[in-house]
């Protein structure tokens, strides 16, 4: 059963960011780490360090696409991703 976006955002609000993106940006290692955590937990929260607000949504979309995940929420410099199809 597919959870609604509202339920997913509620769950995301309770999570701590477990992945941090540094100055190097979106790297293969970052993508693999996010994919692994999504497989394990179903959802992951990523803190984008050193990014401007304008960049955050673009990076969030790129992460969702590269990790084959659903973009649930973007708050400040934090992005929540959900396992697609769940």
HELIX and SHEET records of a PDB file:
HELIX    1   1 UNK A    5  UNK A   14  1                                  10    
HELIX    2   2 UNK A   28  UNK A   41  1                                  14    
HELIX    3   3 UNK A   53  UNK A   66  1                                  14    
SHEET    1   A 4 UNK A  19  UNK A  21  0                                        
SHEET    2   A 4 UNK A  43  UNK A  48  1                                        
SHEET    3   A 4 UNK A  78  UNK A  83 -1                                        
SHEET    4   A 4 UNK A  69  UNK A  75 -1                                        
END                                                                             
